[in-house]
Amino acid sequence: MNTIESTVSDWSGIEIEPHDRGGNEFTLDGREIGHIHGDRLVDIPFTKRIRDVLIEEERAEKHHVVPGAIWLLRLSYLHHLIVLRKQGQTPDSDAIDVDAELSELAVSETLWEVFSGVGTSE
C-alpha cells in the first residue's frame, strides 16, 4: 500500500476497492471520492465549480499529475461527506468537523464559499 492509500484508508468510512479502469478507488458510503493509478496519478471527481476554483488557484491541474493528491482527496472526502449529511445519510463520520477540517486545509475564501453552498445547487 502506498502513502496515499495508507493515509486515505485511515479516514472514517473510507473503503478501498479496485477501480474499473485499473488502480484503486476510494469510496465513502458507496460514493467515489477519487481513484489512484500507481502511486501518484490521481483522478478526483469534483463539481465543475470546485474544479474550476482549484485550477484557478493552482491547487490542481486538469490532467492526472496532481501535486497534493492527499489534500485534494481530503477535500473530495469532505465534499461528499457534506452531501451525504444534507441527504440525511450519515456515514460513520459524525465526529468530523468539516469547518475545522476546511480551515486546517487552508482553503481559500472562494473555495470556502463554494463549500458553504454544497448540496444547495449541485
C-alpha positions in Angstrom: 0.0 0.0 0.0 1.4 3.4 -1.0 1.4 6.6 1.1 -1.8 8.0 -0.4 -3.7 4.7 0.0 -2.4 4.4 3.6 -3.4 7.9 4.5 -6.8 7.9 2.9 -7.7 4.4 4.2 -7.4 5.7 7.7 -10.3 8.2 7.2 -13.6 7.3 8.8 -16.0 5.4 6.4 -13.5 5.1 3.6 -13.3 1.8 1.7 -10.6 1.0 -0.9 -11.5 -1.3 -3.8 -10.3 -2.0 -7.3 -11.2 0.7 -9.8 -12.8 -0.5 -13.1 -10.1 1.1 -15.2 -7.2 0.0 -13.1 -5.8 1.2 -9.8 -7.8 1.5 -6.6 -10.9 3.5 -5.8 -11.7 5.4 -2.6 -15.3 5.4 -1.6 -17.4 6.9 1.1 -20.8 5.2 1.6 -20.5 3.9 -2.0 -19.6 7.4 -3.5 -16.3 7.6 -5.2 -14.1 10.4 -3.8 -11.3 9.6 -6.1 -9.1 6.8 -7.5 -5.4 6.3 -7.9 -3.3 4.7 -10.7 0.1 3.5 -9.4 1.4 5.6 -6.6 1.0 9.2 -7.9 -1.6 9.5 -10.6 -4.9 10.5 -9.1 -8.4 11.2 -10.5 -10.8 13.1 -8.3 -14.4 13.8 -9.3 -15.3 17.4 -8.2 -18.2 19.5 -9.3 -17.3 21.9 -12.2 -17.3 24.9 -9.8 -14.9 23.3 -7.3 -12.7 22.0 -10.1 -12.6 25.5 -11.7 -11.6 27.1 -8.4 -8.9 24.5 -7.7 -7.4 25.0 -11.2 -7.6 28.8 -10.9 -5.8 28.6 -7.5 -3.2 26.2 -9.0 -4.1 23.5 -6.5 -4.8 21.1 -9.3 -4.3 20.5 -13.0 -6.9 19.3 -15.5 -4.7 16.2 -16.1 -3.6 13.3 -14.0 -0.4 14.6 -12.5 -1.6 16.3 -9.3 0.6 17.7 -6.6 -1.0 17.5 -3.3 -3.1 14.4 -4.0 -3.9 13.7 -0.3 -5.0 17.4 0.1 -7.3 17.1 -2.9 -8.6 13.7 -1.8 -9.4 15.0 1.6 -11.2 17.9 0.0 -13.3 15.5 -2.1 -14.0 13.4 1.0 -15.3 16.4 2.9 -17.4 17.5 -0.1 -19.1 14.1 -0.3 -19.5 14.0 3.5 -21.4 17.3 3.3 -23.6 16.0 0.5 -24.4 12.7 2.4 -25.2 14.6 5.5 -27.6 17.0 3.7 -29.3 14.0 2.1 -29.9 12.7 5.6 -27.4 9.9 5.2 -24.8 9.8 7.9 -21.8 7.7 7.3 -19.7 6.6 10.2 -18.1 10.0 10.4 -20.3 12.2 12.6 -17.3 13.2 14.7 -15.7 15.0 11.8 -16.0 18.8 12.0 -16.0 19.8 8.3 -15.5 23.5 9.0 -12.4 22.8 11.2 -11.1 20.4 8.5 -11.5 23.1 5.8 -9.8 25.6 8.0 -6.9 23.1 8.6 -6.6 22.6 4.8 -6.3 26.4 4.4 -8.9 26.6 1.7 -9.3 30.0 0.0 -12.2 32.3 0.8 -13.6 31.5 -2.7 -13.4 27.7 -2.1 -14.9 28.2 1.4 -17.9 30.0 -0.2 -18.3 27.1 -2.7 -18.3 24.6 0.1 -20.9 26.7 2.1 -23.3 26.1 -0.8 -22.7 22.4 -1.3 -25.9 20.5 -1.7 -28.0 23.5 -2.5 -27.4 23.6 -6.3 -25.3 20.6 -7.1 
